[in-house]
């Protein structure tokens, strides 16, 4: 997600909205109303003897979670151990992951009664190597998908393509996606040169490629806060969305969130052919090589399919909308927190 300082001192995290607050809002207490679930921190919630920690919180809150006398659920949406060793992440990301892994992640995995992960790959990694050096792990490990309350976009923005309107291509990525964006950037710049009707929009705090930065039909958008980013998605529509991933464990443990974001902007996604979540929208995604440096031909193929994109986008939106993300989350949280079903 293209917003900055996700590893800095936490406010309420995007992860917290996507995996807890959006689905459980009706039962979450606010300063102006009482409700069954109490916020202990920005990303920490309590009901009865059960506590939920989403990713991280202030050190004081995490220490309270580690010493919580009741049941603890810990949700993590990154392969922390892989992140601290990934050669494709910026050094400050790796350093923060390393500190978090040592200070809190391993102890939380040891302490938790339930560990929730955002992808099958991460769940399997934790099962195979339960704590990355922790002394013991007794938690059940389950996968959970994100929930966006917004509906997928319709396909009205495709109608103008036949009349020569620009083909709008986007990369919705944050700093942790920079290496993969850098890998495809020269290929995207060359694609724009070959196709004067194509435009490319991408998120980055600083230039990632000289040719792309200088290209008249490439637009770099500064990173945004989470509320700004959600509003930005609701106002923009695209035809193709690129999601290259580096061939390492950290990138391959990513959630299905980008599939949903691409549907929110009405775009057909282009993904690595070996990234498992694309099976969810089989037949309605464009598959590219695992190696992002070899995406040139796949990008050309994506542009050549211009006439089929609207139908593919509609198909992907239908496939994604058929899943009850909110209901699945609520069942998990109601069971763990001991709440009556709404």
Residue pairs with C-beta under 8 A, 6 or more apart in sequence:
1 14
1 172
1 174
1 226
1 229
1 257
1 261
2 172
2 173
2 174
2 203
2 204
2 221
2 223
2 224
2 229
3 14
3 174
3 223
3 224
3 225
3 226
3 228
3 229
4 174
4 175
4 205
4 223
6 13
6 14
6 174
7 93
7 96
7 97
7 100
9 58
10 41
10 42
10 43
10 55
10 56
10 57
10 58
11 42
12 21
12 42
12 43
13 42
13 43
13 54
13 55
13 56
13 226
14 226
14 229
15 43
15 54
15 55
15 75
15 77
15 118
16 42
16 43
16 54
16 55
17 226
18 146
18 147
18 148
18 257
19 54
19 75
19 77
19 116
19 118
19 144
19 146
19 147
19 329
20 45
20 52
20 54
20 75
20 329
20 333
21 28
22 147
22 148
22 149
22 326
23 147
23 325
23 326
23 329
23 330
23 333
24 37
24 329
24 330
24 333
26 35
26 342
27 35
27 36
27 37
27 339
27 342
28 35
28 37
28 39
28 45
29 35
29 36
29 37
29 38
29 39
36 47
36 337
36 339
37 45
37 46
37 47
37 337
37 339
38 45
38 46
38 47
39 45
40 46
40 51
40 61
40 64
41 57
41 58
41 61
42 57
42 58
43 53
43 54
43 55
43 56
43 57
43 61
44 51
44 52
44 53
44 54
44 57
44 61
44 64
44 65
45 51
45 52
45 54
46 52
47 337
47 338
47 339
48 70
48 337
48 338
49 69
49 70
49 71
50 70
50 71
50 72
50 73
50 336
50 337
50 338
51 65
51 68
51 70
51 71
51 72
51 73
52 72
52 73
52 75
52 333
52 336
52 337
53 61
53 62
53 65
53 72
53 73
53 74
53 75
53 108
54 75
55 75
55 76
55 77
55 78
56 62
56 100
56 104
57 65
59 103
59 104
62 104
62 108
65 72
65 74
65 108
65 111
66 104
66 107
66 108
66 111
68 111
71 113
71 114
71 336
72 108
72 111
72 112
72 113
72 114
73 112
73 113
73 114
73 115
73 116
73 336
74 108
74 109
74 111
74 112
74 114
74 115
74 116
74 139
75 115
75 116
75 117
75 118
75 144
76 105
76 115
76 116
76 117
76 118
76 122
77 117
77 118
77 122
77 255
78 97
78 122
78 250
78 253
79 121
79 122
79 125
79 249
79 250
79 253
80 97
80 100
80 101
80 105
80 132
81 101
81 105
81 129
81 132
81 133
82 125
82 248
82 249
82 250
82 253
83 89
83 93
83 94
83 97
83 176
83 250
84 94
84 95
84 97
84 98
84 101
85 94
86 94
86 246
86 248
86 249
86 250
86 251
87 248
88 179
88 180
88 246
88 248
88 250
88 251
89 97
89 176
89 179
89 250
90 175
90 176
90 178
93 175
93 176
101 132
105 132
106 131
106 132
106 133
106 134
107 134
109 115
109 126
109 130
109 131
109 132
109 134
109 137
109 139
110 131
110 134
110 135
110 136
110 137
112 139
113 138
113 139
113 140
114 139
114 140
114 142
114 336
115 126
115 137
115 139
115 140
115 141
115 142
116 141
116 142
116 143
116 144
116 332
117 123
117 126
117 141
117 142
117 143
117 144
118 143
118 144
118 145
118 146
118 254
118 255
118 257
119 143
119 253
119 254
119 255
119 256
119 277
120 143
120 276
121 249
121 252
121 253
121 276
122 143
122 253
123 141
123 142
123 143
125 249
125 253
126 137
126 141
127 141
130 137
131 137
142 332
144 328
144 329
144 332
145 255
145 256
145 323
145 325
145 328
145 329
146 255
146 256
146 257
146 260
146 325
147 325
147 326
147 329
148 260
148 261
148 264
148 325
149 326
150 230
150 233
150 234
150 264
151 321
152 260
152 263
152 264
152 266
152 317
152 320
152 321
153 237
153 263
153 264
153 265
153 266
153 313
153 317
154 266
155 266
155 310
155 313
155 314
157 168
157 237
157 238
157 239
157 266
158 239
158 266
158 309
158 310
158 313
159 310
161 167
161 239
161 306
161 309
161 310
162 307
164 197
165 197
166 197
166 198
166 199
166 217
167 195
167 197
167 198
167 199
167 239
167 240
167 303
167 306
168 199
168 201
168 237
168 238
168 239
168 240
169 188
169 198
169 199
169 200
169 201
169 238
169 239
169 240
169 241
169 242
170 200
170 201
170 202
170 236
170 238
170 240
170 241
170 242
170 265
170 267
171 177
171 181
171 200
171 201
171 202
171 203
171 241
171 242
171 243
172 203
172 233
172 241
172 243
172 258
172 261
172 262
172 265
173 180
173 181
173 202
173 203
173 204
173 243
174 203
174 223
175 204
175 205
175 223
178 204
178 208
179 246
180 244
180 245
180 246
180 251
180 292
181 202
181 204
181 208
181 244
182 208
182 209
183 244
183 246
183 292
183 293
183 295
184 242
184 244
184 292
184 293
184 295
184 299
185 208
185 209
185 211
185 212
186 209
186 211
186 212
187 295
187 296
187 299
188 200
188 212
188 218
188 242
188 299
189 209
189 211
189 212
189 215
189 218
190 296
191 198
191 296
191 299
191 300
191 303
192 198
192 199
192 200
192 215
192 217
192 218
193 215
194 300
195 303
196 217
198 217
198 303
199 217
199 218
199 219
200 212
200 215
200 217
200 218
200 219
201 218
201 219
201 221
201 236
201 238
202 208
202 212
202 218
202 219
202 220
202 221
203 220
203 221
203 222
203 223
203 224
204 220
204 221
204 223
205 222
205 223
207 213
207 220
208 220
212 218
212 220
213 220
221 232
224 232
233 261
233 264
233 265
234 264
236 265
237 265
237 266
237 267
238 265
238 266
238 267
239 266
239 267
239 268
239 306
239 309
239 313
240 267
240 268
240 269
240 270
240 286
240 302
240 303
240 309
241 258
241 261
241 262
241 265
241 267
241 268
241 269
241 270
242 269
242 270
242 295
242 299
243 258
243 262
243 269
243 270
243 271
243 272
244 272
244 288
244 292
244 295
245 251
245 252
245 254
245 271
245 272
245 275
245 292
246 292
247 290
247 291
252 275
255 277
256 277
256 280
258 269
259 269
259 277
259 278
259 280
259 281
259 316
259 320
260 320
262 268
262 269
262 316
263 313
263 316
263 317
263 320
263 321
266 313
266 317
267 313
268 284
268 285
268 286
268 302
268 309
268 312
268 313
268 316
269 278
269 281
269 285
269 286
269 316
270 285
270 286
270 287
270 288
270 295
270 298
270 299
270 302
271 277
271 278
271 285
271 286
271 287
271 288
272 287
272 288
272 289
272 290
272 292
273 287
273 288
273 289
273 290
274 290
278 285
278 287
280 319
280 320
280 323
281 315
281 316
281 319
281 320
282 319
283 312
283 315
284 312
284 313
284 315
284 316
284 319
285 312
285 316
286 298
286 301
286 302
286 305
286 312
287 298
288 294
288 295
288 298
288 299
289 295
289 298
305 312
330 341
330 342
331 341
333 339
334 340
334 341
334 342
